Amino acid sequence: MKSRALLLLVLPVGVLLSGCGATPTRESFKLRPQVEDAYGYTHAIRVGHRISVSGAVSMDESGMPTAVGDLEQQMRNCYADLRAVLEHFGCTFEDVVAENIFTTDMAGLLKVSEYRREIYGGRFPAGTWLEVKGLALPEFMIEIELEVHCNGRSPAKRAE
């Protein structure tokens, strides 16, 4: 009886330890390092096959808003930045599983949202659209964040 009790105590520890192996590495990517460091965020983080992409806004390399007052162009600029992030990880918009859009002008977004068909080819991810009072800077009219599941190669492996 004693040996059985001991065995029952050892098995759970063994089960717990068997799950410990190589922890997936965390890889960060900064699209605009100086801007991201100044505001305290990282544009994307990959752990295993999952990539979380911070909201993209329409800005230049110094963090200044671009396409001020033009929602459609701001949206196009956001997707251009998001494409660069996806390409860094060896992924495409086909790998996007969730897309959340924040806008200060939902009526305007509904008018220009057809552009998303060019991005996703009609195979849209899950997601939410929210109208908000404001974004990080008053000139920003749209912000788009992504969740991605991708088996793409890391940049180090692509270089080989």
KOLNUZA-91651 format. One record per residue (C-alpha): residue number from 1; residue in three letters; x, y, z. Coordinates in pm, whole numbers, plus 50000, padded with zeros to 5 digits. Example, Ala and Ser with C-alpha at 12.3 -4.5 7.8 and 13.67 -1.06 7.14 Angstrom:
<r><nr>1</nr><rest>ALA</rest><xx>51230</xx><yy>49550</yy><zz>50780</zz></r>
<r><nr>2</nr><rest>SER</rest><xx>51367</xx><yy>49894</yy><zz>50714</zz></r>
//
This chain:
<r><nr>1</nr><rest>MET</rest><xx>50000</xx><yy>50000</yy><zz>50000</zz></r>
<r><nr>2</nr><rest>LYS</rest><xx>50284</xx><yy>50236</yy><zz>50081</zz></r>
<r><nr>3</nr><rest>SER</rest><xx>50447</xx><yy>50178</yy><zz>49743</zz></r>
<r><nr>4</nr><rest>ARG</rest><xx>50119</xx><yy>50248</yy><zz>49563</zz></r>
<r><nr>5</nr><rest>ALA</rest><xx>50075</xx><yy>50576</yy><zz>49749</zz></r>
<r><nr>6</nr><rest>LEU</rest><xx>50429</xx><yy>50672</yy><zz>49662</zz></r>
<r><nr>7</nr><rest>LEU</rest><xx>50371</xx><yy>50580</yy><zz>49299</zz></r>
<r><nr>8</nr><rest>LEU</rest><xx>50060</xx><yy>50797</yy><zz>49288</zz></r>
<r><nr>9</nr><rest>LEU</rest><xx>50259</xx><yy>51090</yy><zz>49423</zz></r>
<r><nr>10</nr><rest>VAL</rest><xx>50544</xx><yy>51040</yy><zz>49178</zz></r>
<r><nr>11</nr><rest>LEU</rest><xx>50324</xx><yy>51007</yy><zz>48869</zz></r>
<r><nr>12</nr><rest>PRO</rest><xx>50180</xx><yy>51358</yy><zz>48883</zz></r>
<r><nr>13</nr><rest>VAL</rest><xx>50529</xx><yy>51503</yy><zz>48917</zz></r>
<r><nr>14</nr><rest>GLY</rest><xx>50641</xx><yy>51292</yy><zz>48622</zz></r>
<r><nr>15</nr><rest>VAL</rest><xx>50345</xx><yy>51410</yy><zz>48415</zz></r>
<r><nr>16</nr><rest>LEU</rest><xx>50423</xx><yy>51771</yy><zz>48499</zz></r>
<r><nr>17</nr><rest>LEU</rest><xx>50788</xx><yy>51732</yy><zz>48411</zz></r>
<r><nr>18</nr><rest>SER</rest><xx>50715</xx><yy>51551</yy><zz>48085</zz></r>
<r><nr>19</nr><rest>GLY</rest><xx>50540</xx><yy>51866</yy><zz>47959</zz></r>
<r><nr>20</nr><rest>CYS</rest><xx>50848</xx><yy>52075</yy><zz>48024</zz></r>
<r><nr>21</nr><rest>GLY</rest><xx>51060</xx><yy>52092</yy><zz>47719</zz></r>
<r><nr>22</nr><rest>ALA</rest><xx>51182</xx><yy>52360</yy><zz>47496</zz></r>
<r><nr>23</nr><rest>THR</rest><xx>50971</xx><yy>52668</yy><zz>47556</zz></r>
<r><nr>24</nr><rest>PRO</rest><xx>50887</xx><yy>52839</yy><zz>47227</zz></r>
<r><nr>25</nr><rest>THR</rest><xx>51118</xx><yy>53132</yy><zz>47173</zz></r>
<r><nr>26</nr><rest>ARG</rest><xx>50983</xx><yy>53484</yy><zz>47177</zz></r>
<r><nr>27</nr><rest>GLU</rest><xx>51083</xx><yy>53690</yy><zz>46874</zz></r>
<r><nr>28</nr><rest>SER</rest><xx>51013</xx><yy>54062</yy><zz>46860</zz></r>
<r><nr>29</nr><rest>PHE</rest><xx>50998</xx><yy>54283</yy><zz>46553</zz></r>
<r><nr>30</nr><rest>LYS</rest><xx>51009</xx><yy>54661</yy><zz>46550</zz></r>
<r><nr>31</nr><rest>LEU</rest><xx>50898</xx><yy>54825</yy><zz>46228</zz></r>
<r><nr>32</nr><rest>ARG</rest><xx>51002</xx><yy>55174</yy><zz>46344</zz></r>
<r><nr>33</nr><rest>PRO</rest><xx>51236</xx><yy>55111</yy><zz>46640</zz></r>
<r><nr>34</nr><rest>GLN</rest><xx>51281</xx><yy>55475</yy><zz>46745</zz></r>
<r><nr>35</nr><rest>VAL</rest><xx>50906</xx><yy>55543</yy><zz>46745</zz></r>
<r><nr>36</nr><rest>GLU</rest><xx>50826</xx><yy>55217</yy><zz>46923</zz></r>
<r><nr>37</nr><rest>ASP</rest><xx>51094</xx><yy>55276</yy><zz>47186</zz></r>
<r><nr>38</nr><rest>ALA</rest><xx>50967</xx><yy>55631</yy><zz>47245</zz></r>
<r><nr>39</nr><rest>TYR</rest><xx>50608</xx><yy>55514</yy><zz>47297</zz></r>
<r><nr>40</nr><rest>GLY</rest><xx>50698</xx><yy>55188</yy><zz>47476</zz></r>
<r><nr>41</nr><rest>TYR</rest><xx>50564</xx><yy>54914</yy><zz>47249</zz></r>
<r><nr>42</nr><rest>THR</rest><xx>50679</xx><yy>54648</yy><zz>47004</zz></r>
<r><nr>43</nr><rest>HIS</rest><xx>50503</xx><yy>54620</yy><zz>46670</zz></r>
<r><nr>44</nr><rest>ALA</rest><xx>50493</xx><yy>54240</yy><zz>46668</zz></r>
<r><nr>45</nr><rest>ILE</rest><xx>50579</xx><yy>53945</yy><zz>46889</zz></r>
<r><nr>46</nr><rest>ARG</rest><xx>50600</xx><yy>53586</yy><zz>46773</zz></r>
<r><nr>47</nr><rest>VAL</rest><xx>50582</xx><yy>53288</yy><zz>47008</zz></r>
<r><nr>48</nr><rest>GLY</rest><xx>50576</xx><yy>52959</yy><zz>46824</zz></r>
<r><nr>49</nr><rest>HIS</rest><xx>50334</xx><yy>52987</yy><zz>46531</zz></r>
<r><nr>50</nr><rest>ARG</rest><xx>50135</xx><yy>53273</yy><zz>46688</zz></r>
<r><nr>51</nr><rest>ILE</rest><xx>50212</xx><yy>53635</yy><zz>46605</zz></r>
<r><nr>52</nr><rest>SER</rest><xx>50044</xx><yy>53929</yy><zz>46778</zz></r>
<r><nr>53</nr><rest>VAL</rest><xx>50067</xx><yy>54249</yy><zz>46576</zz></r>
<r><nr>54</nr><rest>SER</rest><xx>50011</xx><yy>54585</yy><zz>46744</zz></r>
<r><nr>55</nr><rest>GLY</rest><xx>49774</xx><yy>54827</yy><zz>46582</zz></r>
<r><nr>56</nr><rest>ALA</rest><xx>49912</xx><yy>54987</yy><zz>46266</zz></r>
<r><nr>57</nr><rest>VAL</rest><xx>49838</xx><yy>55353</yy><zz>46200</zz></r>
<r><nr>58</nr><rest>SER</rest><xx>49926</xx><yy>55580</yy><zz>45908</zz></r>
<r><nr>59</nr><rest>MET</rest><xx>50263</xx><yy>55732</yy><zz>46004</zz></r>
<r><nr>60</nr><rest>ASP</rest><xx>50597</xx><yy>55813</yy><zz>45850</zz></r>
<r><nr>61</nr><rest>GLU</rest><xx>50932</xx><yy>55683</yy><zz>45973</zz></r>
<r><nr>62</nr><rest>SER</rest><xx>50951</xx><yy>55951</yy><zz>46243</zz></r>
<r><nr>63</nr><rest>GLY</rest><xx>50604</xx><yy>55871</yy><zz>46377</zz></r>
<r><nr>64</nr><rest>MET</rest><xx>50426</xx><yy>56169</yy><zz>46225</zz></r>
<r><nr>65</nr><rest>PRO</rest><xx>50072</xx><yy>56109</yy><zz>46089</zz></r>
<r><nr>66</nr><rest>THR</rest><xx>50036</xx><yy>56075</yy><zz>45712</zz></r>
<r><nr>67</nr><rest>ALA</rest><xx>49733</xx><yy>56105</yy><zz>45481</zz></r>
<r><nr>68</nr><rest>VAL</rest><xx>49569</xx><yy>56338</yy><zz>45733</zz></r>
<r><nr>69</nr><rest>GLY</rest><xx>49194</xx><yy>56356</yy><zz>45668</zz></r>
<r><nr>70</nr><rest>ASP</rest><xx>49199</xx><yy>56071</yy><zz>45409</zz></r>
<r><nr>71</nr><rest>LEU</rest><xx>49061</xx><yy>55756</yy><zz>45569</zz></r>
<r><nr>72</nr><rest>GLU</rest><xx>49106</xx><yy>55537</yy><zz>45261</zz></r>
<r><nr>73</nr><rest>GLN</rest><xx>49474</xx><yy>55630</yy><zz>45221</zz></r>
<r><nr>74</nr><rest>GLN</rest><xx>49533</xx><yy>55585</yy><zz>45593</zz></r>
<r><nr>75</nr><rest>MET</rest><xx>49383</xx><yy>55235</yy><zz>45564</zz></r>
<r><nr>76</nr><rest>ARG</rest><xx>49609</xx><yy>55154</yy><zz>45267</zz></r>
<r><nr>77</nr><rest>ASN</rest><xx>49912</xx><yy>55280</yy><zz>45464</zz></r>
<r><nr>78</nr><rest>CYS</rest><xx>49815</xx><yy>55059</yy><zz>45758</zz></r>
<r><nr>79</nr><rest>TYR</rest><xx>49796</xx><yy>54751</yy><zz>45537</zz></r>
<r><nr>80</nr><rest>ALA</rest><xx>50133</xx><yy>54836</yy><zz>45379</zz></r>
<r><nr>81</nr><rest>ASP</rest><xx>50291</xx><yy>54839</yy><zz>45726</zz></r>
<r><nr>82</nr><rest>LEU</rest><xx>50111</xx><yy>54519</yy><zz>45823</zz></r>
<r><nr>83</nr><rest>ARG</rest><xx>50234</xx><yy>54351</yy><zz>45505</zz></r>
<r><nr>84</nr><rest>ALA</rest><xx>50593</xx><yy>54445</yy><zz>45599</zz></r>
<r><nr>85</nr><rest>VAL</rest><xx>50546</xx><yy>54289</yy><zz>45944</zz></r>
<r><nr>86</nr><rest>LEU</rest><xx>50398</xx><yy>53969</yy><zz>45797</zz></r>
<r><nr>87</nr><rest>GLU</rest><xx>50678</xx><yy>53942</yy><zz>45540</zz></r>
<r><nr>88</nr><rest>HIS</rest><xx>50938</xx><yy>53978</yy><zz>45817</zz></r>
<r><nr>89</nr><rest>PHE</rest><xx>50801</xx><yy>53657</yy><zz>45968</zz></r>
<r><nr>90</nr><rest>GLY</rest><xx>50758</xx><yy>53480</yy><zz>45632</zz></r>
<r><nr>91</nr><rest>CYS</rest><xx>50378</xx><yy>53512</yy><zz>45643</zz></r>
<r><nr>92</nr><rest>THR</rest><xx>50102</xx><yy>53663</yy><zz>45430</zz></r>
<r><nr>93</nr><rest>PHE</rest><xx>49753</xx><yy>53798</yy><zz>45487</zz></r>
<r><nr>94</nr><rest>GLU</rest><xx>49629</xx><yy>53440</yy><zz>45429</zz></r>
<r><nr>95</nr><rest>ASP</rest><xx>49779</xx><yy>53359</yy><zz>45771</zz></r>
<r><nr>96</nr><rest>VAL</rest><xx>49575</xx><yy>53625</yy><zz>45954</zz></r>
<r><nr>97</nr><rest>VAL</rest><xx>49314</xx><yy>53467</yy><zz>46183</zz></r>
<r><nr>98</nr><rest>ALA</rest><xx>49179</xx><yy>53783</yy><zz>46347</zz></r>
<r><nr>99</nr><rest>GLU</rest><xx>49173</xx><yy>54148</yy><zz>46250</zz></r>
<r><nr>100</nr><rest>ASN</rest><xx>49047</xx><yy>54426</yy><zz>46475</zz></r>
<r><nr>101</nr><rest>ILE</rest><xx>48984</xx><yy>54769</yy><zz>46328</zz></r>
<r><nr>102</nr><rest>PHE</rest><xx>48943</xx><yy>55082</yy><zz>46535</zz></r>
<r><nr>103</nr><rest>THR</rest><xx>48819</xx><yy>55392</yy><zz>46356</zz></r>
<r><nr>104</nr><rest>THR</rest><xx>48701</xx><yy>55740</yy><zz>46440</zz></r>
<r><nr>105</nr><rest>ASP</rest><xx>48468</xx><yy>55727</yy><zz>46136</zz></r>
<r><nr>106</nr><rest>MET</rest><xx>48268</xx><yy>55405</yy><zz>46099</zz></r>
<r><nr>107</nr><rest>ALA</rest><xx>48050</xx><yy>55546</yy><zz>45820</zz></r>
<r><nr>108</nr><rest>GLY</rest><xx>48365</xx><yy>55636</yy><zz>45628</zz></r>
<r><nr>109</nr><rest>LEU</rest><xx>48520</xx><yy>55295</yy><zz>45691</zz></r>
<r><nr>110</nr><rest>LEU</rest><xx>48210</xx><yy>55123</yy><zz>45555</zz></r>
<r><nr>111</nr><rest>LYS</rest><xx>48248</xx><yy>55326</yy><zz>45233</zz></r>
<r><nr>112</nr><rest>VAL</rest><xx>48613</xx><yy>55227</yy><zz>45178</zz></r>
<r><nr>113</nr><rest>SER</rest><xx>48614</xx><yy>54877</yy><zz>45328</zz></r>
<r><nr>114</nr><rest>GLU</rest><xx>48601</xx><yy>54709</yy><zz>44986</zz></r>
<r><nr>115</nr><rest>TYR</rest><xx>48980</xx><yy>54758</yy><zz>44972</zz></r>
<r><nr>116</nr><rest>ARG</rest><xx>49003</xx><yy>54475</yy><zz>45225</zz></r>
<r><nr>117</nr><rest>ARG</rest><xx>48890</xx><yy>54234</yy><zz>44950</zz></r>
<r><nr>118</nr><rest>GLU</rest><xx>49216</xx><yy>54314</yy><zz>44767</zz></r>
<r><nr>119</nr><rest>ILE</rest><xx>49409</xx><yy>54236</yy><zz>45084</zz></r>
<r><nr>120</nr><rest>TYR</rest><xx>49231</xx><yy>53913</yy><zz>45179</zz></r>
<r><nr>121</nr><rest>GLY</rest><xx>49097</xx><yy>53798</yy><zz>44842</zz></r>
<r><nr>122</nr><rest>GLY</rest><xx>48753</xx><yy>53748</yy><zz>44994</zz></r>
<r><nr>123</nr><rest>ARG</rest><xx>48885</xx><yy>53503</yy><zz>45257</zz></r>
<r><nr>124</nr><rest>PHE</rest><xx>48838</xx><yy>53734</yy><zz>45553</zz></r>
<r><nr>125</nr><rest>PRO</rest><xx>48964</xx><yy>53664</yy><zz>45906</zz></r>
<r><nr>126</nr><rest>ALA</rest><xx>48753</xx><yy>53684</yy><zz>46219</zz></r>
<r><nr>127</nr><rest>GLY</rest><xx>48748</xx><yy>54026</yy><zz>46371</zz></r>
<r><nr>128</nr><rest>THR</rest><xx>48578</xx><yy>54327</yy><zz>46518</zz></r>
<r><nr>129</nr><rest>TRP</rest><xx>48527</xx><yy>54682</yy><zz>46395</zz></r>
<r><nr>130</nr><rest>LEU</rest><xx>48487</xx><yy>54950</yy><zz>46659</zz></r>
<r><nr>131</nr><rest>GLU</rest><xx>48419</xx><yy>55320</yy><zz>46630</zz></r>
<r><nr>132</nr><rest>VAL</rest><xx>48619</xx><yy>55506</yy><zz>46893</zz></r>
<r><nr>133</nr><rest>LYS</rest><xx>48631</xx><yy>55865</yy><zz>47012</zz></r>
<r><nr>134</nr><rest>GLY</rest><xx>49000</xx><yy>55897</yy><zz>46935</zz></r>
<r><nr>135</nr><rest>LEU</rest><xx>49325</xx><yy>55714</yy><zz>46866</zz></r>
<r><nr>136</nr><rest>ALA</rest><xx>49682</xx><yy>55786</yy><zz>46983</zz></r>
<r><nr>137</nr><rest>LEU</rest><xx>49699</xx><yy>56113</yy><zz>46786</zz></r>
<r><nr>138</nr><rest>PRO</rest><xx>49399</xx><yy>56315</yy><zz>46670</zz></r>
<r><nr>139</nr><rest>GLU</rest><xx>49505</xx><yy>56288</yy><zz>46303</zz></r>
<r><nr>140</nr><rest>PHE</rest><xx>49479</xx><yy>55908</yy><zz>46308</zz></r>
<r><nr>141</nr><rest>MET</rest><xx>49144</xx><yy>55788</yy><zz>46172</zz></r>
<r><nr>142</nr><rest>ILE</rest><xx>49209</xx><yy>55413</yy><zz>46169</zz></r>
<r><nr>143</nr><rest>GLU</rest><xx>49417</xx><yy>55154</yy><zz>46352</zz></r>
<r><nr>144</nr><rest>ILE</rest><xx>49436</xx><yy>54788</yy><zz>46253</zz></r>
<r><nr>145</nr><rest>GLU</rest><xx>49572</xx><yy>54507</yy><zz>46472</zz></r>
<r><nr>146</nr><rest>LEU</rest><xx>49620</xx><yy>54144</yy><zz>46374</zz></r>
<r><nr>147</nr><rest>GLU</rest><xx>49648</xx><yy>53797</yy><zz>46522</zz></r>
<r><nr>148</nr><rest>VAL</rest><xx>49837</xx><yy>53561</yy><zz>46295</zz></r>
<r><nr>149</nr><rest>HIS</rest><xx>49900</xx><yy>53187</yy><zz>46291</zz></r>
<r><nr>150</nr><rest>CYS</rest><xx>50189</xx><yy>53113</yy><zz>46062</zz></r>
<r><nr>151</nr><rest>ASN</rest><xx>50440</xx><yy>52837</yy><zz>46001</zz></r>
<r><nr>152</nr><rest>GLY</rest><xx>50663</xx><yy>53082</yy><zz>45811</zz></r>
<r><nr>153</nr><rest>ARG</rest><xx>51036</xx><yy>53075</yy><zz>45857</zz></r>
<r><nr>154</nr><rest>SER</rest><xx>51207</xx><yy>53315</yy><zz>46092</zz></r>
<r><nr>155</nr><rest>PRO</rest><xx>51430</xx><yy>53582</yy><zz>45931</zz></r>
<r><nr>156</nr><rest>ALA</rest><xx>51745</xx><yy>53400</yy><zz>46046</zz></r>
<r><nr>157</nr><rest>LYS</rest><xx>51636</xx><yy>53081</yy><zz>45870</zz></r>
<r><nr>158</nr><rest>ARG</rest><xx>51533</xx><yy>53269</yy><zz>45553</zz></r>
<r><nr>159</nr><rest>ALA</rest><xx>51886</xx><yy>53405</yy><zz>45518</zz></r>
<r><nr>160</nr><rest>GLU</rest><xx>52034</xx><yy>53054</yy><zz>45498</zz></r>
//
